[in-house]
Structures are given as C-alpha cells and as structure tokens.
C-alpha cells in the first residue's frame, strides 16, 4: 500500500530501500517476535484502549493545528497542500524521491521473483469535498483537488510499467454509505476500509486465482 500524502512527504527523508527477505514458507513463524507488552508506552496503550483519551487527543490536535503550535504543523500543512490546486509545485518537488523509491522497490521485488503491485490509499480527510475543504481551511489553503496526488503517482507508476490500483473511488463509495472506512480515532483503515480496498484490487487486478 502506498499512502497518498504522508508517503509522498516522508520519502525525501527516507533511507534507501533495503533488500527484501525471501518469501516465508507457509506456516512459518515471523522473523521478529511481537513487542513485549511491558515495552509499550502509556500513550500507545491509551490510544488503543481509551475512547476518552482519543477524544482529548483529537481536541488537542485541532486546537494546536489551528494555533500553529502543533509539533508537526508544517508537515501536516505540506501534506494538505498536495490536495489543493496550489500544491502542484510541491508535488513535483516530492515526485523524484518517490519515483526513485518505486524503482528500487520494484527491482528488489523482481530480484526475489515477485511482481510489484501498488495500491494507492488516500487520506481520510479526502473522502468528501466538505472534509477536504475543512482540512485546507485549517491551514489557510483553498481550491481542493482531491485526486492530484493519485494522478501524479499513477502516471509515475505507469511510466515504469508497475501495476497499480487507485482505491480512492472504492473508499469514497464506502464512506458515502455513512460507514467510514477509517478508524474513528485514527487515520488508518478499519474493517470496512480493508473490504473496500479488497474490492478495488479485485476490480483492478482480478480475483486471486485469475493471475
């Protein structure tokens, strides 16, 4: 999965793609043991168990973003700008690092006898125009263009002949039913979101047994 937004903004600072390990045999145990529960931070524990903490965290995030005091406000604004008509220059500047990462990852995937297929996942604030407009307005931005990053990345992948699927339409269709495809207190996909992505991948690539 390639997350439109944060993967684009994070790639310029990322290191080189590491060699991929061999494909594990069926039933093989993972290379790494699960994390020790004692080593999980209190914040991580509360994030997964406390609705009250999640509401407070959301309120804090909104307040500090609005005031400009959020520690990641610059990064969040850069990401939001990509989904506006004013984000073309920033998107072009970020494209090189992502293109190089795709090339390296495709080569590493091919080296172990696999084929790279990329699923593009949009951020939750692009599910509908009103949500995107609110996000942009919180940073003093206007003129939403929710599909600009997807168009750029799909063109990038097509130029390298890498199979790709933009799941945006499927996720937005799920969201339009009133059931969000994202976790309530987190920007990651929930069960409905994973189903929507699976439906999009089936439409793009066919069922698992067809190739």
C-alpha positions in Angstrom: 0.0 0.0 0.0 1.2 3.5 -0.8 -0.5 6.2 1.3 -1.1 9.3 -0.7 0.0 12.2 1.4 2.3 11.1 4.1 4.3 8.6 2.0 4.9 11.4 -0.5 6.0 13.9 2.2 8.1 11.3 4.0 10.0 9.7 1.1 12.6 12.5 0.7 13.8 11.9 4.2 13.7 8.1 4.0 16.8 6.0 3.5 17.5 3.6 0.6 15.2 0.6 0.1 16.6 -2.4 2.0 16.9 -5.8 0.3 13.8 -7.8 0.7 13.9 -11.1 2.6 12.9 -14.4 1.0 9.2 -15.3 0.9 8.4 -17.2 4.1 7.2 -20.8 3.8 3.6 -21.5 4.6 3.1 -21.6 8.4 6.5 -20.2 9.1 6.9 -18.0 12.2 7.7 -14.3 11.7 11.3 -13.3 11.9 10.6 -10.9 14.8 8.7 -11.7 18.0 5.8 -9.4 18.8 6.6 -6.5 21.0 6.8 -7.0 24.7 3.6 -5.5 26.3 5.8 -4.0 29.1 7.7 -2.0 26.5 4.6 -0.3 25.0 4.3 3.3 26.0 1.4 4.6 28.1 0.4 6.8 25.1 0.3 3.8 22.8 -1.7 1.8 25.3 -4.3 4.6 25.8 -4.6 5.1 22.0 -5.7 1.5 21.7 -7.9 1.3 24.7 -9.4 4.6 25.8 -12.1 6.5 23.8 -11.7 9.4 26.3 -8.0 9.7 25.5 -8.7 9.6 21.8 -11.3 12.4 22.1 -8.9 14.5 24.1 -6.1 13.8 21.6 -8.3 14.9 18.7 -9.3 18.1 20.5 -5.7 18.8 21.3 -4.6 18.2 17.7 -7.3 20.5 16.3 -6.5 23.3 18.8 -2.8 23.1 18.3 -3.1 22.9 14.5 -5.4 26.0 14.5 -3.0 27.9 16.7 0.1 26.8 14.8 1.6 25.2 17.9 1.3 21.5 16.8 4.8 20.0 16.6 4.1 18.6 13.2 2.0 21.6 11.8 4.5 22.3 9.0 4.4 18.6 7.8 0.6 18.5 8.1 0.3 21.6 6.1 2.7 20.3 3.4 0.6 17.2 3.1 -2.7 19.0 2.9 -1.4 21.4 0.2 -0.8 18.4 -2.1 -4.6 18.0 -2.3 -5.2 21.6 -3.5 -4.7 23.3 -6.8 -1.8 25.2 -5.2 0.1 22.0 -4.5 1.5 21.3 -8.0 4.9 22.7 -7.3 5.3 20.9 -4.0 4.0 17.7 -5.6 6.6 18.0 -8.4 9.4 18.6 -5.9 8.4 15.4 -4.0 8.0 13.2 -7.0 11.7 12.5 -7.6 12.2 10.8 -4.2 9.1 8.7 -4.6 9.9 7.7 -8.2 13.4 6.5 -7.1 11.8 4.6 -4.2 9.4 2.8 -6.6 12.3 2.0 -8.9 14.4 0.5 -6.1 11.5 -1.4 -4.6 10.4 -2.8 -7.9 14.0 -4.0 -8.6 14.2 -5.6 -5.1 10.8 -7.3 -5.6 11.8 -8.6 -9.0 15.1 -9.9 -7.6 13.3 -12.3 -5.4 11.0 -13.5 -8.2 7.9 -11.4 -7.4 5.9 -8.8 -9.2 5.3 -5.4 -7.6 1.7 -4.2 -7.4 0.8 -0.9 -5.7 -2.4 0.1 -4.1 -2.9 3.8 -3.6 -4.7 4.8 -0.4 -6.0 8.3 0.0 -6.0 10.0 3.5 -9.3 10.1 5.4 -9.7 13.8 5.0 -10.2 13.4 1.2 -13.3 11.2 1.5 -15.6 14.0 0.6 -15.2 17.6 -0.6 -16.5 19.2 2.7 -13.9 17.2 4.8 -11.1 18.3 2.5 -12.2 21.9 2.5 -12.2 21.9 6.3 -8.7 20.5 6.3 -7.4 23.0 3.8 -9.1 25.9 5.6 -7.4 24.9 8.9 -4.1 25.8 7.2 -5.3 28.8 5.3 -5.5 26.9 2.0 -8.2 26.8 -0.7 -9.2 25.2 -4.0 -9.3 21.5 -3.2 -8.1 19.0 -5.8 -8.6 15.6 -4.0 -7.1 13.5 -6.8 -4.0 15.4 -7.7 -1.5 13.1 -5.8 -3.2 10.0 -7.2 -2.9 11.3 -10.7 0.7 12.1 -10.3 1.6 8.8 -8.7 -0.4 6.7 -11.1 1.4 8.4 -14.0 4.7 7.7 -12.3 4.0 4.0 -11.9 2.6 3.7 -15.5 5.9 5.2 -16.8 7.8 2.4 -15.0 5.2 -0.2 -16.1 4.4 -1.0 -12.5 0.9 -2.4 -11.9 -1.2 0.0 -9.7 -4.7 0.5 -8.4 -6.1 3.8 -7.1 -8.6 2.7 -4.4 -10.0 6.2 -3.8 -13.3 5.7 -5.6 -14.0 2.5 -3.7 -13.2 4.1 -0.3 -15.3 7.1 -1.1 -18.2 4.9 -2.1 -17.9 3.2 1.3 -17.8 6.5 3.1 -20.8 7.8 1.2 -22.9 5.0 2.8 -22.4 6.6 6.2 -20.0 4.0 7.4 -16.5 5.5 7.5 -13.7 3.2 6.0 -11.3 4.6 8.5 -10.8 4.1 12.2 -12.8 6.6 14.4 -9.8 7.9 16.3 -7.0 7.1 13.8 -6.2 7.7 10.2 -5.8 4.0 9.3 -8.3 1.8 7.6 -10.9 -0.2 9.6 -12.5 -3.4 8.6 -14.9 -1.7 6.2 -11.9 0.1 4.6 -10.0 -3.1 4.1 -13.0 -4.6 2.4 -13.3 -1.5 0.1 -9.6 -1.8 -0.8 -10.0 -5.5 -1.5 -13.0 -4.8 -3.8 -10.9 -2.2 -5.6 -7.9 -4.6 -6.0 -10.2 -7.3 -7.3 -11.6 -4.9 -9.9 -8.1 -3.7 -10.9 -6.2 -7.0 -10.9 -8.9 -9.7 -11.0 -9.5 -12.4 -8.3 -6.7 -14.2 -6.6 -7.0 -17.1 -8.9 -7.0 -15.3 -12.2 -3.5 -14.0 -12.3 
